[in-house]
Amino acid sequence: MKRIFNLLLISMVIVMITLNLTGCTKAVAGSDAASNEAKGKVDFIVGFDDTFVPMGFKDENGEVVGFDVELAREVGKRIGLEVKFQPIDWTMKETELNAGNIDAIWNGYTITEERKEKVTFAKPYLENRQVIITLSGSGIKTKADLAGKKVAAQNGSSSVDAVSKEVDVLKSLKGSALILFETNNEALMDLEAGRSDAVVADEILARYYMKERGTEKYNVLEEDFGKEEYGIGFRKTDAELIKQIDEVLDAMREDGTCAEISKKWFGENIVK
């Protein structure tokens, strides 16, 4: 009898341990979603420039698509929030964020020291360069050749910041200033029309744009205005949300989801 009692006791202990482990596993897997639901948070509003191909933009049917769009939707699914995309004036992005109109800036958003003063960034996830694009046969081969030329960029972009740091180059441009447009598309169209001589823009956007328009029309100079990293910008009070998203993106890197989305948009895995 004693032996039988001991066996029953051992069996009960094993069952209890199994149930506890199962419960803990489920709690960890759903902790982010449960936490957000408990707080009554349902939506995650992403502010973006809806012309910034291939990161986040509207296609010919008016649907919001892009590399960052797919990343954000998958992250939202995993933390139990419905992602909504809000087009914003890119020059007002940090104001929109800190006013509470959006929950994140997620659209090829370059990490800079100046921006770190206004927002907190999640871990960087892509590398980029600020490149100089000209029309083929323009004769512009180096930064020195930009002297006296009309050079365009997107207003409020890191391209403007990058060029502004090279004071001698900036002063050498026609009018000692960049020609500013509200979108990169407008700047590149101005180049195509021959009104501008060069455009400074994110390499990721430029390469995609040129592929769509015909790479033979353009030239990208070997010299650039520096390398940079893309990150997701949050309010400085959103430490818990940033932690959640960093953890989910790490998991997506590990399970191959980031690589799959990257290959769809870029033909290779370029995620950090």
DONU-619683 format. One record per residue (C-alpha): residue number from 0; residue in one letter; z negated, x, y negated. Coordinates in Angstrom, 3 decimals, decimal comma, padded with zeros to 6 digits. Layout:
BEGIN
{nr NUM; rest A; zz Z; xx X; yy Y}
...
***
This chain:
BEGIN
{nr 0; rest M; zz 000,000; xx 000,000; yy 000,000}
{nr 1; rest K; zz -000,875; xx 002,790; yy -002,365}
{nr 2; rest R; zz 002,502; xx 004,397; yy -001,725}
{nr 3; rest I; zz 004,310; xx 001,107; yy -002,387}
{nr 4; rest F; zz 002,325; xx 000,600; yy -005,613}
{nr 5; rest N; zz 003,235; xx 004,100; yy -006,787}
{nr 6; rest L; zz 006,914; xx 003,517; yy -006,053}
{nr 7; rest L; zz 006,863; xx 000,243; yy -007,993}
{nr 8; rest L; zz 005,125; xx 001,940; yy -010,903}
{nr 9; rest I; zz 007,715; xx 004,741; yy -010,979}
{nr 10; rest S; zz 010,552; xx 002,206; yy -010,853}
{nr 11; rest M; zz 009,097; xx 000,274; yy -013,795}
{nr 12; rest V; zz 008,758; xx 003,454; yy -015,844}
{nr 13; rest I; zz 012,402; xx 004,395; yy -015,127}
{nr 14; rest V; zz 013,595; xx 000,925; yy -016,163}
{nr 15; rest M; zz 011,592; xx 001,066; yy -019,394}
{nr 16; rest I; zz 012,935; xx 004,537; yy -020,279}
{nr 17; rest T; zz 016,515; xx 003,386; yy -019,594}
{nr 18; rest L; zz 016,105; xx 000,320; yy -021,808}
{nr 19; rest N; zz 014,630; xx 002,397; yy -024,609}
{nr 20; rest L; zz 017,446; xx 004,964; yy -024,438}
{nr 21; rest T; zz 020,081; xx 002,209; yy -024,482}
{nr 22; rest G; zz 018,426; xx 000,587; yy -027,464}
{nr 23; rest C; zz 018,268; xx 003,884; yy -029,336}
{nr 24; rest T; zz 021,948; xx 004,606; yy -028,665}
{nr 25; rest K; zz 022,990; xx 001,207; yy -029,988}
{nr 26; rest A; zz 020,760; xx 001,627; yy -033,024}
{nr 27; rest V; zz 022,311; xx 004,993; yy -033,895}
{nr 28; rest A; zz 025,871; xx 003,742; yy -033,368}
{nr 29; rest G; zz 025,371; xx 000,753; yy -035,607}
{nr 30; rest S; zz 022,822; xx 002,151; yy -038,042}
{nr 31; rest D; zz 025,205; xx 002,509; yy -040,984}
{nr 32; rest A; zz 026,631; xx -000,977; yy -040,602}
{nr 33; rest A; zz 023,171; xx -002,508; yy -040,090}
{nr 34; rest S; zz 021,814; xx -000,670; yy -043,127}
{nr 35; rest N; zz 024,629; xx -001,924; yy -045,338}
{nr 36; rest E; zz 024,315; xx -005,478; yy -044,018}
{nr 37; rest A; zz 020,555; xx -005,434; yy -044,635}
{nr 38; rest K; zz 021,191; xx -004,522; yy -048,250}
{nr 39; rest G; zz 023,680; xx -007,370; yy -048,596}
{nr 40; rest K; zz 026,523; xx -004,947; yy -049,344}
{nr 41; rest V; zz 029,833; xx -006,182; yy -047,953}
{nr 42; rest D; zz 032,602; xx -004,622; yy -050,052}
{nr 43; rest F; zz 033,454; xx -001,001; yy -050,786}
{nr 44; rest I; zz 035,727; xx -000,875; yy -053,836}
{nr 45; rest V; zz 037,957; xx 002,191; yy -054,118}
{nr 46; rest G; zz 039,465; xx 003,029; yy -057,500}
{nr 47; rest F; zz 042,932; xx 004,590; yy -057,270}
{nr 48; rest D; zz 046,192; xx 005,347; yy -059,073}
{nr 49; rest D; zz 048,620; xx 002,997; yy -057,322}
{nr 50; rest T; zz 051,613; xx 005,297; yy -057,973}
{nr 51; rest F; zz 050,149; xx 008,440; yy -056,391}
{nr 52; rest V; zz 052,330; xx 008,998; yy -053,319}
{nr 53; rest P; zz 051,553; xx 009,679; yy -050,528}
{nr 54; rest M; zz 047,788; xx 009,344; yy -051,039}
{nr 55; rest G; zz 047,492; xx 005,754; yy -052,249}
{nr 56; rest F; zz 050,314; xx 003,648; yy -053,680}
{nr 57; rest K; zz 052,125; xx 000,311; yy -053,482}
{nr 58; rest D; zz 055,180; xx 000,250; yy -051,232}
{nr 59; rest E; zz 058,373; xx -001,737; yy -051,805}
{nr 60; rest N; zz 056,610; xx -004,887; yy -050,547}
{nr 61; rest G; zz 053,685; xx -004,453; yy -052,906}
{nr 62; rest E; zz 051,339; xx -003,436; yy -050,076}
{nr 63; rest V; zz 048,735; xx -000,733; yy -050,705}
{nr 64; rest V; zz 049,486; xx 002,166; yy -048,333}
{nr 65; rest G; zz 048,967; xx 005,920; yy -048,076}
{nr 66; rest F; zz 047,017; xx 008,708; yy -046,443}
{nr 67; rest D; zz 043,805; xx 008,145; yy -048,409}
{nr 68; rest V; zz 044,166; xx 004,379; yy -047,967}
{nr 69; rest E; zz 044,189; xx 004,703; yy -044,177}
{nr 70; rest L; zz 041,273; xx 007,150; yy -044,206}
{nr 71; rest A; zz 039,217; xx 004,835; yy -046,412}
{nr 72; rest R; zz 039,943; xx 001,755; yy -044,292}
{nr 73; rest E; zz 038,857; xx 003,520; yy -041,108}
{nr 74; rest V; zz 035,682; xx 004,798; yy -042,767}
{nr 75; rest G; zz 034,906; xx 001,292; yy -044,036}
{nr 76; rest K; zz 035,359; xx -000,146; yy -040,555}
{nr 77; rest R; zz 032,908; xx 002,374; yy -039,107}
{nr 78; rest I; zz 030,184; xx 001,788; yy -041,706}
{nr 79; rest G; zz 030,582; xx -001,979; yy -041,720}
{nr 80; rest L; zz 032,104; xx -002,427; yy -045,178}
{nr 81; rest E; zz 035,375; xx -004,099; yy -046,169}
{nr 82; rest V; zz 037,399; xx -001,653; yy -048,270}
{nr 83; rest K; zz 039,160; xx -003,081; yy -051,309}
{nr 84; rest F; zz 041,510; xx -001,064; yy -053,529}
{nr 85; rest Q; zz 041,334; xx -001,422; yy -057,289}
{nr 86; rest P; zz 044,144; xx 000,103; yy -059,397}
{nr 87; rest I; zz 042,640; xx 001,852; yy -062,420}
{nr 88; rest D; zz 043,703; xx 003,753; yy -065,521}
{nr 89; rest W; zz 043,365; xx 007,331; yy -064,240}
{nr 90; rest T; zz 042,118; xx 008,560; yy -067,609}
{nr 91; rest M; zz 039,164; xx 006,129; yy -067,278}
{nr 92; rest K; zz 038,292; xx 006,774; yy -063,626}
{nr 93; rest E; zz 034,797; xx 008,210; yy -064,132}
{nr 94; rest T; zz 033,991; xx 005,487; yy -066,691}
{nr 95; rest E; zz 035,066; xx 002,794; yy -064,201}
{nr 96; rest L; zz 032,889; xx 004,383; yy -061,516}
{nr 97; rest N; zz 029,739; xx 004,797; yy -063,585}
{nr 98; rest A; zz 030,116; xx 001,290; yy -065,045}
{nr 99; rest G; zz 029,926; xx -000,082; yy -061,490}
{nr 100; rest N; zz 033,452; xx -001,524; yy -061,483}
{nr 101; rest I; zz 034,351; xx 000,604; yy -058,444}
{nr 102; rest D; zz 032,282; xx 002,321; yy -055,728}
{nr 103; rest A; zz 034,344; xx 005,485; yy -055,338}
{nr 104; rest I; zz 037,292; xx 007,435; yy -056,709}
{nr 105; rest W; zz 039,381; xx 008,206; yy -053,632}
{nr 106; rest N; zz 043,006; xx 009,081; yy -054,332}
{nr 107; rest G; zz 043,869; xx 012,770; yy -054,327}
{nr 108; rest Y; zz 040,854; xx 013,362; yy -056,602}
{nr 109; rest T; zz 040,534; xx 017,086; yy -057,327}
{nr 110; rest I; zz 037,070; xx 018,641; yy -057,346}
{nr 111; rest T; zz 036,416; xx 020,467; yy -060,631}
{nr 112; rest E; zz 033,292; xx 021,761; yy -062,332}
{nr 113; rest E; zz 033,881; xx 019,379; yy -065,244}
{nr 114; rest R; zz 034,070; xx 016,383; yy -062,923}
{nr 115; rest K; zz 030,925; xx 017,460; yy -061,072}
{nr 116; rest E; zz 029,037; xx 016,802; yy -064,295}
{nr 117; rest K; zz 030,071; xx 013,124; yy -064,140}
{nr 118; rest V; zz 030,202; xx 012,349; yy -060,398}
{nr 119; rest T; zz 028,916; xx 013,575; yy -057,041}
{nr 120; rest F; zz 031,553; xx 014,578; yy -054,487}
{nr 121; rest A; zz 031,539; xx 014,080; yy -050,742}
{nr 122; rest K; zz 032,699; xx 017,063; yy -048,661}
{nr 123; rest P; zz 036,230; xx 018,280; yy -049,543}
{nr 124; rest Y; zz 038,834; xx 017,131; yy -047,024}
{nr 125; rest L; zz 042,208; xx 018,505; yy -048,235}
{nr 126; rest E; zz 043,507; xx 021,610; yy -050,001}
{nr 127; rest N; zz 046,128; xx 021,437; yy -052,734}
{nr 128; rest R; zz 047,924; xx 023,543; yy -055,395}
{nr 129; rest Q; zz 049,025; xx 022,781; yy -058,925}
{nr 130; rest V; zz 052,733; xx 023,572; yy -058,712}
{nr 131; rest I; zz 055,518; xx 023,873; yy -061,286}
{nr 132; rest I; zz 058,596; xx 021,757; yy -060,508}
{nr 133; rest T; zz 061,979; xx 022,198; yy -062,202}
{nr 134; rest L; zz 065,489; xx 020,951; yy -061,559}
{nr 135; rest S; zz 067,629; xx 023,248; yy -059,419}
{nr 136; rest G; zz 069,611; xx 025,710; yy -061,503}
{nr 137; rest S; zz 067,263; xx 025,436; yy -064,486}
{nr 138; rest G; zz 066,880; xx 029,201; yy -064,741}
{nr 139; rest I; zz 063,087; xx 028,880; yy -064,871}
{nr 140; rest K; zz 061,645; xx 031,276; yy -062,294}
{nr 141; rest T; zz 058,188; xx 032,216; yy -063,629}
{nr 142; rest K; zz 055,443; xx 030,949; yy -065,931}
{nr 143; rest A; zz 056,780; xx 033,306; yy -068,606}
{nr 144; rest D; zz 060,080; xx 031,392; yy -068,501}
{nr 145; rest L; zz 058,225; xx 028,235; yy -069,634}
{nr 146; rest A; zz 057,964; xx 029,666; yy -073,153}
{nr 147; rest G; zz 059,558; xx 027,254; yy -075,609}
{nr 148; rest K; zz 060,139; xx 024,687; yy -072,843}
{nr 149; rest K; zz 059,029; xx 021,042; yy -072,608}
{nr 150; rest V; zz 056,529; xx 020,756; yy -069,753}
{nr 151; rest A; zz 055,151; xx 017,393; yy -068,557}
{nr 152; rest A; zz 052,071; xx 016,296; yy -066,600}
{nr 153; rest Q; zz 049,988; xx 013,194; yy -065,894}
{nr 154; rest N; zz 047,404; xx 012,359; yy -068,542}
{nr 155; rest G; zz 043,829; xx 012,801; yy -067,265}
{nr 156; rest S; zz 044,948; xx 014,785; yy -064,214}
{nr 157; rest S; zz 043,684; xx 018,109; yy -062,908}
{nr 158; rest S; zz 047,174; xx 019,449; yy -063,715}
{nr 159; rest V; zz 046,310; xx 019,177; yy -067,416}
{nr 160; rest D; zz 042,987; xx 020,948; yy -066,823}
{nr 161; rest A; zz 044,672; xx 023,734; yy -064,842}
{nr 162; rest V; zz 047,333; xx 024,451; yy -067,480}
{nr 163; rest S; zz 044,789; xx 024,226; yy -070,315}
{nr 164; rest K; zz 042,760; xx 027,038; yy -068,749}
{nr 165; rest E; zz 045,731; xx 029,393; yy -069,159}
{nr 166; rest V; zz 045,677; xx 029,380; yy -072,948}
{nr 167; rest D; zz 048,520; xx 031,862; yy -073,445}
{nr 168; rest V; zz 050,859; xx 029,816; yy -071,257}
{nr 169; rest L; zz 049,867; xx 026,573; yy -072,995}
{nr 170; rest K; zz 050,458; xx 028,046; yy -076,450}
{nr 171; rest S; zz 053,885; xx 029,305; yy -075,376}
{nr 172; rest L; zz 055,138; xx 025,792; yy -074,509}
{nr 173; rest K; zz 057,250; xx 023,809; yy -076,931}
{nr 174; rest G; zz 054,804; xx 022,244; yy -079,361}
{nr 175; rest S; zz 052,013; xx 024,349; yy -077,791}
{nr 176; rest A; zz 051,108; xx 021,329; yy -075,680}
{nr 177; rest L; zz 052,013; xx 019,433; yy -072,530}
{nr 178; rest I; zz 053,982; xx 016,199; yy -072,703}
{nr 179; rest L; zz 051,642; xx 013,612; yy -071,165}
{nr 180; rest F; zz 052,597; xx 010,570; yy -069,103}
{nr 181; rest E; zz 050,418; xx 007,852; yy -067,588}
{nr 182; rest T; zz 051,747; xx 008,549; yy -064,077}
{nr 183; rest N; zz 053,247; xx 011,494; yy -062,212}
{nr 184; rest N; zz 056,255; xx 009,304; yy -061,401}
{nr 185; rest E; zz 057,028; xx 008,911; yy -065,107}
{nr 186; rest A; zz 056,710; xx 012,667; yy -065,638}
{nr 187; rest L; zz 059,057; xx 013,435; yy -062,737}
{nr 188; rest M; zz 061,561; xx 010,820; yy -063,866}
{nr 189; rest D; zz 061,552; xx 012,419; yy -067,314}
{nr 190; rest L; zz 062,383; xx 015,729; yy -065,612}
{nr 191; rest E; zz 065,229; xx 014,087; yy -063,686}
{nr 192; rest A; zz 066,619; xx 012,671; yy -066,935}
{nr 193; rest G; zz 066,649; xx 016,169; yy -068,417}
{nr 194; rest R; zz 064,224; xx 015,332; yy -071,213}
{nr 195; rest S; zz 061,551; xx 017,661; yy -069,797}
{nr 196; rest D; zz 062,194; xx 021,146; yy -068,445}
{nr 197; rest A; zz 059,355; xx 021,270; yy -065,923}
{nr 198; rest V; zz 056,487; xx 019,223; yy -064,490}
{nr 199; rest V; zz 053,081; xx 020,461; yy -063,328}
{nr 200; rest A; zz 051,680; xx 018,292; yy -060,530}
{nr 201; rest D; zz 049,783; xx 018,266; yy -057,243}
{nr 202; rest E; zz 051,844; xx 019,954; yy -054,539}
{nr 203; rest I; zz 051,083; xx 017,185; yy -052,034}
{nr 204; rest L; zz 052,548; xx 014,558; yy -054,367}
{nr 205; rest A; zz 055,444; xx 016,769; yy -055,487}
{nr 206; rest R; zz 056,602; xx 017,624; yy -051,953}
{nr 207; rest Y; zz 056,551; xx 013,959; yy -050,912}
{nr 208; rest Y; zz 058,402; xx 012,888; yy -054,087}
{nr 209; rest M; zz 061,079; xx 015,558; yy -053,617}
{nr 210; rest K; zz 061,578; xx 014,645; yy -049,966}
{nr 211; rest E; zz 062,176; xx 011,022; yy -050,962}
{nr 212; rest R; zz 064,553; xx 011,918; yy -053,838}
{nr 213; rest G; zz 066,368; xx 014,839; yy -052,230}
{nr 214; rest T; zz 064,830; xx 018,305; yy -052,114}
{nr 215; rest E; zz 068,093; xx 019,959; yy -053,149}
{nr 216; rest K; zz 067,664; xx 018,550; yy -056,681}
{nr 217; rest Y; zz 064,460; xx 020,476; yy -057,345}
{nr 218; rest N; zz 062,857; xx 023,877; yy -057,313}
{nr 219; rest V; zz 059,162; xx 024,725; yy -056,926}
{nr 220; rest L; zz 058,179; xx 028,026; yy -058,520}
{nr 221; rest E; zz 056,337; xx 030,641; yy -056,469}
{nr 222; rest E; zz 053,770; xx 030,963; yy -059,261}
{nr 223; rest D; zz 051,338; xx 028,073; yy -059,649}
{nr 224; rest F; zz 048,336; xx 026,997; yy -061,694}
{nr 225; rest G; zz 045,798; xx 027,468; yy -058,920}
{nr 226; rest K; zz 044,485; xx 026,143; yy -055,631}
{nr 227; rest E; zz 042,037; xx 023,281; yy -055,437}
{nr 228; rest E; zz 040,367; xx 020,812; yy -053,080}
{nr 229; rest Y; zz 040,410; xx 017,030; yy -052,880}
{nr 230; rest G; zz 037,143; xx 015,103; yy -052,617}
{nr 231; rest I; zz 035,776; xx 011,562; yy -052,932}
{nr 232; rest G; zz 033,819; xx 010,894; yy -056,125}
{nr 233; rest F; zz 030,657; xx 008,757; yy -056,207}
{nr 234; rest R; zz 027,947; xx 007,862; yy -058,680}
{nr 235; rest K; zz 025,113; xx 010,391; yy -058,729}
{nr 236; rest T; zz 022,741; xx 007,666; yy -057,504}
{nr 237; rest D; zz 024,721; xx 007,012; yy -054,298}
{nr 238; rest A; zz 023,292; xx 009,820; yy -052,115}
{nr 239; rest E; zz 022,792; xx 007,577; yy -049,075}
{nr 240; rest L; zz 026,361; xx 006,235; yy -049,174}
{nr 241; rest I; zz 027,751; xx 009,765; yy -049,565}
{nr 242; rest K; zz 025,739; xx 010,889; yy -046,514}
{nr 243; rest Q; zz 027,101; xx 007,982; yy -044,461}
{nr 244; rest I; zz 030,703; xx 008,724; yy -045,411}
{nr 245; rest D; zz 030,382; xx 012,475; yy -044,835}
{nr 246; rest E; zz 028,994; xx 011,800; yy -041,337}
{nr 247; rest V; zz 031,770; xx 009,334; yy -040,514}
{nr 248; rest L; zz 034,509; xx 011,681; yy -041,756}
{nr 249; rest D; zz 032,987; xx 014,500; yy -039,657}
{nr 250; rest A; zz 033,156; xx 012,195; yy -036,616}
{nr 251; rest M; zz 036,774; xx 011,311; yy -037,443}
{nr 252; rest R; zz 037,659; xx 015,011; yy -037,598}
{nr 253; rest E; zz 036,011; xx 015,539; yy -034,212}
{nr 254; rest D; zz 037,643; xx 012,573; yy -032,441}
{nr 255; rest G; zz 041,139; xx 013,305; yy -033,807}
{nr 256; rest T; zz 041,447; xx 010,268; yy -036,094}
{nr 257; rest C; zz 041,941; xx 012,379; yy -039,235}
{nr 258; rest A; zz 044,581; xx 014,474; yy -037,483}
{nr 259; rest E; zz 046,428; xx 011,345; yy -036,337}
{nr 260; rest I; zz 046,550; xx 009,876; yy -039,856}
{nr 261; rest S; zz 047,559; xx 013,255; yy -041,335}
{nr 262; rest K; zz 050,454; xx 013,681; yy -038,887}
{nr 263; rest K; zz 051,719; xx 010,211; yy -039,780}
{nr 264; rest W; zz 051,937; xx 011,068; yy -043,500}
{nr 265; rest F; zz 052,554; xx 014,828; yy -043,535}
{nr 266; rest G; zz 053,992; xx 015,630; yy -040,109}
{nr 267; rest E; zz 051,042; xx 017,932; yy -039,353}
{nr 268; rest N; zz 047,267; xx 018,033; yy -039,536}
{nr 269; rest I; zz 046,304; xx 019,357; yy -042,982}
{nr 270; rest V; zz 042,758; xx 017,949; yy -043,056}
{nr 271; rest K; zz 040,046; xx 020,567; yy -043,692}
***
